[in-house]
Amino acid sequence: MPTYQRFEDLPVWQEAIVLAERAEDFITAGKDRITWSKRDQLDRASLSVSNNIAEGFERGTTNELLAFLYIARGSAGEVRSMLSFFARRPALADFRSEISNLKSLAESCSRQLGGWTASLQNSDITGPRHLNDKSRADYTKRQTRKTGAADFQHLLSQNLPPDHPLHPKNRPAT
């Protein structure tokens, strides 16, 4: 899995920016058919997705990142809800294809954010703000220990007599 140094390099942020750009294009094209308050709400919600990804990425702890990713995902849901409303409006019938494409973009952002949050919740990394020389060394030791134990078990099982119950050929298939 790649490690990103800048939020601008994150595929989900890049897609969220496209969502904001295309939402703005839609708002501009439909401005005479959509009330100012609804245009403003869609504009702010669509830009909120990328902004919250960026802010969470820059915060420095996994917990803060998670909180902002959930907000970003909520904003993507808000965008989809507004677009669903617009799709039902007769005055916007000729924008249905554009609305559908925007909804697909927002759904894609939501899926990516959902996958990212799930992976972060299962991570034992607390974020760079908590890193110092000792915590980095401890993390490296834990990772080495995990790898070392697996390597040792593999090596041990390969050197067992063929009739030993722990020999790989005697284990049930999984």
C-alpha positions in Angstrom: 0.0 0.0 0.0 1.5 3.4 -1.0 2.3 5.9 1.7 1.2 9.4 0.9 3.1 12.5 2.0 0.6 15.1 0.8 -3.2 15.0 0.8 -3.2 16.3 -2.8 -1.7 12.9 -3.9 -4.6 10.9 -2.3 -6.8 9.4 -5.0 -9.9 10.1 -2.8 -9.0 13.7 -2.4 -8.4 14.0 -6.1 -11.9 12.6 -6.8 -13.4 14.8 -4.2 -11.9 17.9 -5.9 -13.4 16.8 -9.2 -16.8 16.4 -7.4 -16.6 20.0 -6.1 -15.6 21.3 -9.5 -18.4 19.5 -11.3 -20.9 20.5 -8.6 -19.9 24.1 -9.2 -20.3 23.7 -13.0 -23.8 22.2 -12.4 -24.7 25.1 -10.0 -23.6 27.6 -12.5 -25.5 26.0 -15.4 -28.7 25.6 -13.3 -28.5 28.8 -11.4 -31.7 30.2 -12.8 -33.6 27.0 -11.8 -32.2 26.4 -8.3 -32.7 28.7 -5.4 -29.7 30.6 -4.0 -29.8 28.7 -0.7 -29.8 25.3 -2.3 -27.0 26.3 -4.7 -25.0 27.5 -1.7 -25.7 24.3 0.3 -24.6 22.1 -2.6 -21.5 24.2 -3.2 -20.5 24.1 0.5 -21.3 20.4 0.9 -19.4 19.3 -2.2 -16.3 21.3 -1.3 -16.5 20.0 2.3 -15.6 16.5 1.2 -12.1 17.4 -0.1 -11.6 20.0 2.7 -12.2 17.6 5.5 -10.0 14.9 3.9 -7.2 17.6 3.7 -7.8 18.8 7.3 -7.8 15.3 8.7 -4.7 14.3 6.8 -2.8 17.3 8.2 -3.9 16.9 11.8 -1.3 14.3 12.9 -3.3 11.7 14.8 -5.2 8.7 13.5 -8.2 9.6 15.7 -8.4 13.1 14.3 -8.0 11.8 10.8 -10.9 9.3 11.3 -13.1 12.1 12.7 -12.6 14.3 9.6 -12.9 11.3 7.2 -16.3 10.6 8.8 -17.3 14.3 8.3 -16.1 14.1 4.7 -18.2 11.0 4.1 -21.2 12.7 5.7 -20.7 15.6 3.3 -20.6 13.2 0.4 -23.9 11.8 1.6 -25.3 15.3 1.9 -24.3 16.0 -1.7 -26.1 12.8 -2.9 -29.2 13.7 -1.0 -29.3 17.1 -2.5 -28.7 15.7 -6.0 -31.5 13.2 -5.4 -33.8 16.1 -4.6 -32.7 18.0 -7.8 -33.2 14.9 -9.9 -36.9 14.9 -8.8 -37.5 18.5 -9.8 -39.2 19.0 -13.2 -37.3 22.2 -13.8 -34.1 20.3 -13.8 -35.2 17.4 -16.1 -32.6 18.3 -18.7 -29.8 18.0 -16.1 -30.6 14.4 -15.1 -27.5 12.9 -16.8 -25.3 15.5 -15.1 -27.0 14.9 -11.7 -26.5 11.1 -12.1 -22.8 11.5 -12.9 -22.4 13.8 -9.8 -24.2 11.2 -7.7 -21.8 8.5 -8.9 -18.8 10.6 -8.1 -20.2 11.3 -4.6 -20.9 7.6 -4.1 -17.3 6.7 -5.2 -15.9 9.2 -2.6 -18.1 7.6 0.1 -16.9 4.1 -0.8 -13.3 5.1 -0.8 -13.7 7.0 2.5 -15.5 3.9 4.0 -12.6 1.6 3.0 -10.0 4.0 4.4 -11.8 4.5 7.7 -12.2 0.7 8.1 -8.5 0.2 7.5 -7.5 3.0 10.0 -9.8 1.6 12.7 -7.9 -1.7 12.6 -4.5 0.0 12.7 -2.2 0.2 15.7 -0.6 3.4 14.4 -1.7 6.4 16.4 -0.3 9.0 14.0 2.8 11.0 13.4 2.1 13.4 16.3 2.6 10.5 18.7 5.9 9.4 17.0 9.2 9.9 18.6 12.4 7.9 18.4 11.3 5.5 21.2 7.8 4.9 19.7 9.3 4.3 16.2 11.8 1.8 17.6 9.0 0.1 19.6 6.8 -0.1 16.5 9.7 -1.5 14.4 10.4 -4.1 17.1 6.8 -5.3 17.1 6.7 -5.6 13.4 10.0 -7.4 13.3 8.8 -9.7 16.1 5.6 -10.6 14.1 7.6 -11.3 11.0 10.3 -13.1 12.9 7.8 -15.4 14.6 6.2 -16.3 11.3 9.6 -17.0 9.7 10.6 -19.1 12.6 7.4 -21.1 12.5 7.8 -21.7 8.8 11.5 -22.7 9.2 10.6 -25.0 12.1 7.8 -26.7 10.3 10.0 -27.3 7.2 12.6 -29.1 9.4 10.2 -31.4 11.2 10.3 -35.1 10.3 7.7 -36.0 7.6 5.6 -38.0 10.0 5.4 -35.2 12.6 1.8 -33.9 13.0 2.9 -30.3 12.6 4.8 -30.9 9.3 3.1 -28.9 6.6 2.1 -32.0 4.6 0.2 -33.4 7.6 -1.9 -30.2 8.2 -5.5 -30.1 7.0 -6.1 -27.9 3.9 -7.7 -24.6 4.6 
